Amino acid sequence: MSAGLASRIAVLAVLSGLLGGCEESLTRSNGRSTAPIPSKVLALMKEKNTDAHKPILIRAFKKEAELEIWKQQADGQYTLLKTYPMCRWSGQLGPKVREGDRQVPEGFYTITPGQMNPNSAYYLSFNVGYPNAYDRAHGYTGGSIMVHGACSSAGCFSMTDEQIAEIYAISREAFGGGQRAIQMQSLPFRMTPENLAKHRFDPNMKFWKGLKEGSDQFEVSRQETRVSICERRYVFGQTPTDGRPVRDAQAACPPMQQDQQLADLVAEKQKQDEAKVAELVASGVKPVRIVYADGGQHPEFSMKVNELSRPEALEQAPREIIVDEKGRPVPAAVQIAAAKPVKPEAKPVQTTGKADTRQQAVTSVPASAPAPAAIPAPAPEEPFYKRLLWSSDPAPQPVASQPEPSARPIPLPPRRQATAPAPKPEASLAPGGKVVATLER
């Protein structure tokens, strides 16, 4: 091979790494994938009236940097088994829309046995199923987004090696018990009134309110949310009347049927959340956007992980930027005033025994102090929070949050070394002998 050709190949390899997500390679089987579920977790399952072979459901929350494993009980309802602090996630709040944007995806995804990778270079991993039908209908690109170990993320949900070993074992045993697919709900944050009030003018809110409907259905029913995708949007809690699954995510939705009792429960929850959001806004909660240098990490870790990716990005705390009703940052003077409010301090008044005609200073607020940001008034015909959170917009369009233009270029996370060199690449096999790709991007 000529030196020039070798150089070009090296450049192409670097470029492919920059475009990829969680870069992966094939390694020799190492036995990690067969490790048993820890005895403490089995005891916890027994305490919660479930067992290792019952189905599971996964929920992930980016802002809080937490991943939850839910287990089905004998009555069919799910109970929270365990919450794992997330070691690393990358990007900003908002969906993944293109390859190389380092965004952790948001939406409802499906994990099958064929998506499990026992030979991951990131200890263990499984593919979350991005892009799903919704993502493809919107033209989003990229793929091979994983839940894996190594605490290194370029668009993936990254855990510690110990955590992924446990999560992998729990998932493996659920598949062994007959579960055909695991639902994973990936959300920007916990869908609380507090978060909704703070992010009410974020450009992604119309997309997030759609995800909230699916999240609400799970929270009120404690059963797996039914998901269909048609007209380029999520449809939750409804199934086609003819019983056939929706095949075309861009076509018109077929006639649907739903559980009316569940629909009423979800509507009641939304009504209560509306009222709380309105109360918080009236109390002065400001609308913000959170800007990360590059994703986040659960406070439990405090960057104390050996192979942590981009620790310098985590050294910069996320910033809350106050925005107007169109999601645009308000003037810098208001940002400073909100970030460092001037607190009035009473000054002692001199007592002289005589009538003092001088004006007594009672506070230390400077005359030039900028006024705090005003909360936009709701439209008289319909509350703004209802228009943003509960409108009937049939196809909310997500907007990928991006770091500020001044952010430095983002390097790839450290490449995890394989524990044993493989003389020959091997691929994982899905049930039925189908070869499963193990390159993560």
N, C-alpha and C positions, 0 to 999 in steps of 0.2 A: 504493500500500500504506500502510495506516495505521501510525502509530508503534507502537500496541499490538500489531498483528499482527507487525510486524517484530521486536519484542522477544520475542514468544513463539517465533518461528522461531529466533531466536538462541539462546534457552534450550534448545530441542530439539536444536539442533546441538551444543551443549556436552555435553548429556546423552548423545547418541549417541556422542560422542567418548570419554566416560568409560567407556561400556560396551564400546567396541570394543577390539580388540587392536592390531595394527599398521595404523593408519589409513592408507588409501591413496586415491589419486585417479588418474584417467586423465590421461595426458600425451601429447603428440605423440611419435611414434616418433623416437628420437634416435640410432639407429645403434649404441648400445652393445651390443645383443644380438647383433650380427653380428661383433663383434671376434674375431679368431682366438685360439686357445690359444697362450699364450706359448711361444717356442721352447725355453726351459729346461724347461718341463713336457713338451713333446713329446720332448725328449731323455731325460727321466726315464722316460717311457713306454717308449721303445726299450730303455733300460737294464734295465727290468723285464719285458721280453719281452711287451709289449702295445702297443696303438696307440690312436689317438684314437677309433676307431669301435667298440671293444670295450665291452661293458656295464660299468656302474659300480654301486657300492653305497655308501651313505652311513651313517656312524655318528656320533652326537653324544653327548657326555658333559657334563652340566650342571656337576657339581661341579668337574671339571678344566677346564671351559670350552674344550673342544676339539672340532673337527669333522674327521672323517676321510673321505677319498675312497679307495675301493678299486676296483681295475681287474681285470677278468677277463683271465686269460692264455689261451694257446692250449689248455692242458689243461683249461680250464673252471673252474679254481680262481682265487680272487681273491687279489690281492696288494695290500698297502698302498701306494698311490701317494704320498699326501701328507697330513700333518696340519696343519690350520689352527687357530691360536689364535683362540678366539671373542672378538669384540670386546665383546659385551654379551648377557646373557640376564637375564630378570627373574623375580621371584617367589621361590619356595622350592623345595627338593627335594620331589618328589611330582608326581602327575599333574595335568593341567588338568581341572577338573570343571564349571566354569560360566563363562559369558561375563563378562568384566570382572575375573576373579581374577588377571590378569597372569601366570598360570602358563604356562611353556613345557611343552607336553605331553610325556608319556612313553608309549612304546609302539612298535609296528611299523606304519609308514605306507607309503603308495604314492604315488609321484609320476609323473604321466603327462605327455605333451607338452602337453595342454590346460591344465595347471596352471602352465606357464611364463608369466611376465608380462614381456615385453620393454619395456613402457612404464611401469614402476614409478616412483613418486615417490621411492622409496628406492633409486635408481640402477638396480638390476635385482632381480628376485625370482622365487621360485616357491613355490607352495602345497604344504605337506607332506602334506595330506590329512586333517587333523583337522577334525571327528571321524570316526574310522573306525567299522567295525561294532561293535567292542568298546565304544567310547565311547558310541555311540548306544544300545546295549543297556543301558547303565548310566544313561542319561538325562543324559549330560553335554552342556552347551551351549557356544555360542561357535563360532567358525570363522575361516576365512581366516588361519590361522597360517602365517607365511612364513619362509623363509630369505632375507634381503635385506641390503642395504648400509646405510650411514649410521650404523652403531654406535648405534642407537636402538631399544630394545626395550620393548614393552608386551605381552609374551607370545610374541615371535618369537625366532628364532635370528638375531642380528644380527652381520654381519661388516663389515669395512671395504669401501669401494667397490672397491678393487683386488682384494680377495679374492673378492667376489661376482662380479666380472667374469670371473675365472678359473674359478670353480666353475660359473657359468652356461655358459660356453663348453664346458667339459668335458662337462656334462650334455647340451647341445645336440648335440654331435658324437656322443655315445652314442646319442641318439634317432635321429640321422641314419644311424647304422650299423645300425638295425633294432631297438634295444631298445624294448620296448613300455611298460615301467614300471620305475622305479627304486625299490628297497626302501630305506627310511630307518629305521634303528634308533635311537630316541631313548631314552637311558638316564640315570638319575639320576647315576650315577658308573660308573667302570670296575669291573666285577664281580670284584674281587680279594678274597681272603680277608681282607685288612686292612680294606677298606671294609665287608665283610659283618660282621666282628667288631665294628667300632665302631658300626654302625647296627643291630645285631641286635634291639634292642627298639623300633625306630622303628615307628610305627603303619602305615607303608607297606610293611613288610617282606614281608608275604604277597603283595602285588602285585609287589614287586620280584623275589622269588624266581621268580615265573612268567616275568618278562622275562629273568631270568638263564638259564633253560632255553633260550630262543631264542638268546640271546647265546652260550651254550656250544656249541650246535649249529653256529653259524657258525665259532667259533674252532677247533673240532676238525676240521671238514670243509673250511673255506675255500670253501664254496659258499653261495649264497643260501639263507637259512632258509625252509623251507616253513611257511606260516602259514595256519591255519584258525581260525575263530572260531565257536564253538557253545557252548550252555549258559552263555552270558555269560562265556566265558573263552577265552584263547588256547590253541590246540593246535598244538604245534610238531613238525615232522618227520613228520607223518602226513597221509595223503590218504585220502579216501573210497574204499572198495573198488570202487564203481561208476564211479569216475573223474569224477563230476560235482562241481563246486565247491559248498561249503556256502553256502546262500543266507540262511538264517535264523539270526542270531547268538544268538537266545534259545531256539531249539528244541534238543531232545536231539541229541547228536552221532551221526551215522550210523556204521555199521561202518567202521573205519579200518584201514589197513595202513601199515607203516613199514619202513624199512631197519634190520634188526636190528643190523648191524655199527655203524651210526651210533649207534643207541640204546645199545649197549654202550660205545662211546667216551665218550658224554656221561655215562653212569652212572659210569664210571671217573674222569672229571674231577670230577664232583660228590663222589665219595668222597674224592678227594685234597683238595678244597677244604674238605670237612667236617673232615678231620683237622687242617688248618692253622688253621681257625677255632677249633677246640677248643684247639689249642696256644696261640694268641694270647690267648684268654680266660684260660687257666690262667696265662699269664705276667703278667696284670694289666691287659690292655687294657680300658678302661672303656667301657660303652655310652653313646652320645651321640646328641643330635640337633643338627644344625647350623641356626642361625637367621641368616638374611640380612636386612639392612635392605630390600633389594630386589634379589635376584639377584646376579650376579657378572660378572667379567671376567677374561680370562687375564692373569697377571702381566706378560706381555710388554708390554702396553700401558700399564699404570700410569696410566690416565685421561688419557693424552696423545693425545686424539682431539678434533678441533674440535667435532663435533656430538654428542658423547657425551650420552646421556640420563641424567638423574638422577645427576650426578657426586657430589652430596652423599650419596647412598645408598652409593656405592662407597667413600667415605671411611671408613665404618664397617666394620671387618673382620668377617667372619662369626664368630659365637660358637658354640663347642661346649658344649652344656649336657648335663651328666650326667643320665641318666634311670634309672628303676627298670625292673623286668621288665614293667611295664605301660605303659612309654613316658612316665611322668610325671616331671617334674623332681624331683630329690632336694633335700633341704633346702639353703637358701642357704649354711649354714656348710660343708657338704661341697663345694659348688661352689667356694667360696673356697679351701678347703684343697687341692682338686685343681688349681685354676688357679695357685695360688702355694704350691707345696709348701715346707715349712720344712726346709731341709737342715741336718743336724747339723754343727756346727763344733767341732772339738776345741779346748779351751782349755789353754794351757800350765799345767802343775802346778808350783807353787812348791816348790823344793828348799831346805830349811832345815838339813839335817844332823841334824834331830831327827824323832822320830816325830810326824807331823802327824795329830791325831785328828779334824780337821775333814773333812766330806764334800767330796770333790773334784768340782767340776762338770766333766763331760766333754762335754756338748753344750749347744747353745743352744736346744733345743726347749722352748717354754714349756709349763707344766703344763696350761694351758687349751686347747692346740692341739687342734682337732677331729680325730677319726679319719678316715682316708681312706674313700671309699665302698667298701662291700663288694660284690664280684661275686656276684650271686645264684647259689646252688648249683643244678646241674642236677637235674631230677627223676630219681629212681633207676630208674624203669622205661624212660625214654627220654631221651637227651641233649636239653637245651633247644635247642641250636643246630640239631639235626636237626628238632625240632618246628617251629621257626620258618622254617628255610631249605628243608627238603626234605619237609615234610609233604605228604600227598596231598589237601589241601583242594581240592575241585573248582572252587571259584569264589572266589579271593582277592579281597577288597574293598579297593581303594586308598583312602587317606585323604589328602586334600589338606593339605599342610603350610601353616600360616598364620603370619604374623609375629605378634609379641606384641601384645596389645591397645593397648599404649602407643605403637605405631608411628604416625608422622604420616601423614595422608592422602597418597596417592601421586598426584602430578600426571601428566598425559600427557607422553610424550617429545616433544621438539621436532619440529615438522612440517617435513619436508624440502621445500624449494621446488622446483617443477618447473623444468627447464632451459629449457623453451619453452612459452608458453601455447598451449593447444589451442583453436582457434576452436569446435571441436565435440567432445564426448566420443567417444572411440573405444574399442572393446572388442577384446580379443585373441580370435582365433578358434582353436578346437580343430580337429583334423583332422576333415574332413567338414563344416566350416562352422558348427559349433556355437559360439555366443557364450559366452565364458568371463567370469565375473564378475571384476572387478579391484579390488573393494573389500576391503581387508584388515581383519579384526577380530580 
